[in-house]
Amino acid sequence: MQYFPKDAHHTMTAVINEKREIVHWYFDITLANLDVVVLPNREIFVLDEAELLNALNNEKITDDDYRLAKAELDKLLTTLTADNNDLLKRWEADFKTLHAVI
């Protein structure tokens, strides 16, 4: 399942296995190469921070792009660590509905 929230700079993909269990949630911060993975136990991994910095240093992205990606990451991590992420809440409700019909 994929989510593209309005007025946000990230997307979320929920990966489900053949047993209809969540494998992980994958947040992709757009406009730059920065990703966040959340496991079912809510362990959080930030990926590609070195690549983001490298893109800035090699002028593949602007300072504004870099700051935007880092600000989006900070907002995302705040909601994830507080267990208050709107997309995860939405996914939980959607998955219950989907699970009931498949």
N, C-alpha and C positions, 0 to 999 in steps of 0.2 A: 504494500500500500504506500502511496506517495502523497505528500502534502506540500502545497506551495502557498504558504500564508501571504495574504495581501499586505503590502507595505513592509515586508521583511526582506532581509538580504540572506535568507537561508531557506533550504528545503529540508524535508525529513522523509526518509524511506524506512518503512518497517519491514524487516526481513523475517519471514515465517517459514519454518521447516515443514516437511511432509506430515508431521504429527500435529500440525496446527499450533505449534509453540513458537513464541518469539525467539529468534536467534539474536537479534540486536536491532537497535534503531540507529540509523546513520543520518547525521545532520551534515549537510554540505553548505558551507558558507560561500555564497556566490560572489562574483566579481573578483575573487581571489581564490587561490588553492589552499583552502583550510577546511578540515573536516573534523567532526566529533562523532565518536561511536559510544553508544550507551548499551551496556549488557543488561540482561534481565535482572541481575542483582544490583543494578543501577551504578555499576562501576563505569567511570567515564574515562575515555581516552581521547586526547587531542592529537590529531595527525597533521602532518605537513607544515608544522610551524617553521622548520628550517627552510622548506621550499618557498614559503611565503616571504621570508626574509631574503632569500636568494633572489627571488623575483624582484623585490624592491631594489636590492643592491645592483642587479643587472638591468635596472630600468625597464623591466617588463611590466611593472605596475607603478603607479604614482604613489607619492607619499599619502595622498588622500585615500587611494584605494587600500593601502596598508592600514591606515588608521581606521577606516571603515570596517575592514575585516576584523581587526583586533577589538573594536568596540562591539561588533556583533558577537564575537566570541565571548567577550565578557558578559554581555547580556544573557546569552544562551547558557553559559556556565552558572550564572546566578540562579536562573530558573531551574536548571537541572539539579544543582546541589541542594536547593530548597524543596525539591520534589514538587515544583509548582509550574511545570512546563505545560502550556496550553495544548501544544501538539500531542504530547504524550497522553494528556487527559482525553483529548479528542480521539486518539487512536484506541484507547481502552474501550471507549463507548462504541466506536465503529467496529472494532474487532468482535465484540460481543454480538453485535447485529450480524456481521458477516458469518461468524461461527454458527449462528443459529440457522442460517440458510444454506450452508454447504455441508 
